[in-house]
Amino acid sequence: MLLKIEGVRYIRDSKGKCKEVVVPIEVWKNIIDVVKTVDTNERLLAELKEACKEVKLLQTGALPEETLEEFLDAL
């Protein structure tokens, strides 16, 4: 299903199959903004999941605790 967006053109082959899409620059900029937001959110979610795993390992003693000084030195 092709979306009907103002100014967007679909280029089709001889069989009518959509092969390319031409979008106005403002639509393209919006697409890029959305992609960047999604990418940022996915990375943040992955980092939060990793942090939760580390907390569980710390709570069980599987990872050694570090001091505040060690933590700050690692930054």
ABEGO torsion letter per residue (X at the ends): XBBBBBGBBBBBBAAGBBABBBBBAAAAAAAAAAAAAAAAAAAAAAAAAAAAAAAAAAAAGABBBBBAAAAAAAX
